[in-house]
Amino acid sequence: MSPGPDGVLQEGRLRPPGLGLLLAESRGLFELNASLLLSPLLMRAPRGDGHPVLALPGFLASDLSMVPMRRYLSELGYAAHAWRMGRNLGGLGRMRDSLRMRLAEIHAATGRKVSLVGWSLGGVYARDLALWAPDKVRYVITLGSPFANDVRATNATRLYETLSGEKVEDFAQAREAIAGDLPVPATSIYSRADGIVNWRTCLLRPSDRAENIEVLLASHIGLGVNPAVLWALADRLAQPEGDFWPFDRAGPFAIAYAPPDRAVSA
């Protein structure tokens, strides 16, 4: 079966991003530096209402990877929480109990619903948590998370299966639910220039409470520190509990966002 254009194989199968995109992931450092330089502009984002936000790191990452994001959200007025589970070595089934306990702990301590921000694999966990406890979850935002379509289409699949002891096909029923509509508002932020995850695996079904936001030229490694991603993240979290309106792509980072209908027409 030969690869087709833009990461698609014949017979509807997807393939991981190519070598060129994978090698270009090193630009994540420039995205971090751009956020530091643009921090005065980023602080003009809508302020938070103090509700708790749980940041879930990606595969092989730890809470350290989420420090810039958590610090930014804290400065905007949110109660940003780390996951406190060390390095994310994968395993949806293996991690479920610990994740549910962490969510319940934050909800009980604050008395408020918790917004979940998950980077890559962390976003898969976030969507699973929202299905389990919609009464405890306020909002779900995923960053480059492969939860839909052919989720094997990543450059980390084999390593994930080796370290987690879990095949991607395991928990098929749960993964089908994770790919479906959530009982809470949700936003998927992704990039077609992602060198780790095929961007088509990040697309949720748009609805009156769910949307996709494409950030142009962002790397997978840089999604959690990219200034346009951080701005969109702050904008989405600032919505009052129970409300949802589509992301307004105007503003200081307008040039970094693709039109909202591009994913639908892809």
C-alpha positions in Angstrom: 0.0 0.0 0.0 1.7 3.2 -1.2 1.4 6.5 0.6 -0.7 9.2 -0.8 -0.5 13.0 -0.3 -0.6 14.8 3.0 -0.2 11.7 5.2 -2.9 9.5 3.7 -2.5 6.0 2.6 -4.7 4.1 0.2 -7.8 2.4 1.6 -8.3 5.2 4.0 -5.4 4.4 6.3 -3.2 7.2 7.7 0.5 7.3 8.1 2.7 9.1 10.6 4.2 12.4 9.6 7.2 12.2 7.3 10.9 12.5 8.2 11.0 16.1 7.2 8.4 17.2 9.7 9.9 15.0 12.3 13.3 16.6 12.0 11.7 20.0 12.0 10.3 19.4 15.5 13.5 21.2 16.9 11.8 24.5 16.1 9.9 24.0 19.4 12.7 25.9 21.1 12.0 28.9 18.9 8.3 28.7 19.8 9.2 28.9 23.5 11.5 31.9 22.9 8.7 33.6 20.9 6.4 33.2 23.9 8.9 34.7 26.2 9.5 37.7 23.9 5.8 38.2 23.5 4.8 37.7 27.1 3.6 41.3 27.5 1.2 40.7 24.6 0.1 37.3 26.0 -0.8 38.9 29.3 -3.5 40.9 27.5 -5.5 37.7 27.1 -8.9 37.4 29.0 -8.4 36.9 32.7 -9.4 33.7 34.5 -12.1 33.4 37.2 -9.9 31.3 39.5 -11.3 27.9 38.6 -8.9 24.9 38.7 -7.1 23.7 35.6 -5.4 20.3 35.5 -2.5 20.1 33.0 -1.8 16.6 31.7 1.6 16.1 30.0 2.3 14.1 26.8 3.9 10.8 26.3 7.4 10.6 27.9 7.0 14.1 29.4 6.5 15.1 33.0 5.1 18.1 34.9 8.2 20.0 34.0 7.0 20.2 30.4 3.9 22.0 31.5 5.6 24.5 33.8 5.5 27.4 31.2 1.8 26.8 30.6 0.8 26.4 34.2 2.8 29.6 35.1 1.0 31.5 32.4 -2.4 30.3 33.5 -1.6 31.1 37.1 -0.7 34.7 36.2 -4.0 35.0 34.3 -5.8 34.1 37.5 -6.4 30.3 37.2 -5.6 27.7 39.9 -3.2 25.6 37.7 -2.5 22.1 38.9 0.2 19.6 38.0 -0.7 15.9 37.6 2.0 14.7 40.1 2.5 11.3 38.5 6.0 11.5 37.3 6.9 10.8 33.7 4.0 9.8 31.4 4.9 6.3 30.2 1.5 5.7 28.7 -1.2 3.1 29.3 -4.8 4.3 29.3 -5.9 1.3 31.4 -2.9 1.5 33.8 -3.3 5.3 34.4 -7.1 5.5 34.8 -7.4 5.0 38.5 -4.6 7.5 39.3 -6.0 10.1 37.0 -9.5 9.8 38.4 -8.2 10.1 41.9 -6.3 13.3 41.0 -9.3 14.8 39.3 -11.5 13.9 42.3 -8.9 15.4 44.7 -8.8 18.7 43.0 -12.6 18.9 42.6 -13.1 18.1 46.3 -10.4 20.6 47.5 -11.7 23.5 45.4 -15.4 22.7 45.3 -15.4 23.7 41.6 -15.4 21.9 38.3 -12.0 21.3 36.8 -10.9 22.3 33.2 -8.5 19.7 31.7 -5.7 20.7 29.3 -4.0 17.7 27.8 -0.9 17.7 25.6 -0.7 14.8 23.1 -1.4 11.6 25.1 -2.5 13.8 28.0 -5.4 14.9 25.9 -6.5 11.4 25.4 -6.5 11.0 29.2 -8.5 14.3 29.5 -11.2 13.1 27.1 -11.5 9.8 29.0 -11.8 11.7 32.3 -14.6 13.9 30.9 -16.6 10.8 29.9 -16.1 9.3 33.4 -17.0 12.4 35.5 -18.7 15.1 33.5 -20.0 16.5 36.8 -16.4 17.3 37.8 -15.1 18.5 34.4 -15.8 22.1 33.1 -13.9 22.1 29.8 -11.5 19.9 27.8 -8.7 21.3 25.7 -6.4 18.9 23.8 -3.1 19.9 22.1 -2.0 17.7 19.3 -3.8 14.7 20.8 -4.4 11.6 18.6 -7.8 10.4 19.7 -9.7 10.1 16.4 -9.5 8.2 13.1 -6.4 5.9 12.7 -4.7 6.6 16.0 -1.7 4.4 15.0 -0.6 7.3 12.7 2.0 8.7 15.0 5.8 8.4 15.2 5.5 7.3 18.8 3.2 4.3 18.4 5.8 1.5 18.7 7.5 3.1 21.6 4.2 3.7 23.4 3.3 0.1 23.0 6.7 -1.1 24.2 6.8 1.1 27.3 3.2 1.0 28.3 2.6 -2.7 27.6 -0.6 -1.7 26.0 -1.5 -2.1 22.3 -3.3 0.8 20.6 -6.1 -1.6 19.8 -6.6 -2.4 23.4 -9.7 -0.8 25.1 -11.3 -0.4 21.7 -14.7 0.4 23.1 -13.2 3.1 25.4 -11.2 4.6 22.5 -14.3 4.8 20.3 -16.0 6.7 23.1 -13.0 9.0 23.5 -13.2 9.8 19.8 -16.9 10.7 20.0 -18.8 13.6 21.3 -18.1 14.6 24.9 -20.7 15.6 27.5 -18.7 18.9 28.2 -17.4 21.6 26.0 -14.2 20.7 24.1 -11.6 22.3 21.9 -8.9 20.5 19.9 -5.9 22.6 19.0 -3.6 21.0 16.4 -1.1 21.7 13.6 -0.7 20.2 10.1 3.0 20.8 10.6 3.0 18.4 13.5 6.0 16.0 13.2 4.9 13.4 15.7 1.1 13.0 15.2 -0.8 12.9 12.0 -3.1 16.0 12.3 -6.2 14.1 11.1 -6.1 12.1 14.3 -6.7 15.3 16.3 -10.0 16.3 14.7 -13.2 16.2 16.8 -16.6 16.5 15.3 -17.6 20.2 15.4 -20.8 21.0 17.2 -22.4 23.8 19.2 -20.0 22.9 22.1 -17.0 21.5 20.3 -14.5 23.0 17.8 -11.1 22.5 16.1 -8.5 25.2 16.1 -5.6 24.8 13.7 -2.4 26.7 14.5 -0.3 27.2 11.4 3.3 25.9 11.4 3.3 24.9 15.1 5.4 21.9 16.1 4.1 19.0 18.2 6.9 19.6 20.8 6.1 23.3 20.8 2.3 23.2 21.1 2.4 23.8 24.9 4.6 26.9 24.6 3.6 28.3 21.2 2.3 31.9 21.8 -0.8 31.5 19.5 -1.7 28.2 21.3 -1.4 29.9 24.7 -3.6 32.8 23.5 -6.2 30.4 22.2 -6.0 28.4 25.5 -6.5 31.5 27.6 -9.4 32.6 25.5 -11.2 29.3 25.7 -10.8 28.9 29.4 -12.1 32.4 30.1 -15.6 31.4 28.9 -18.1 31.4 31.8 -19.0 27.9 33.1 -21.8 26.5 31.0 -21.3 28.9 28.1 -19.6 28.2 24.8 -19.0 30.3 21.7 -16.6 29.7 18.7 -13.1 30.9 19.0 -12.6 34.4 17.5 -9.5 34.2 15.3 -9.1 37.9 15.2 -6.7 39.6 17.6 -2.9 39.8 18.1 -2.2 36.3 16.7 -4.8 36.2 13.9 -2.1 35.4 11.3 -1.3 32.1 13.1 -4.8 30.5 12.8 -6.2 28.7 9.8 -9.8 29.5 8.8 -12.3 27.4 10.8 -13.7 25.6 7.8 -10.3 24.3 6.6 -10.4 21.1 8.7 -13.9 20.3 7.4 -12.8 20.7 3.8 -9.6 18.7 4.2 
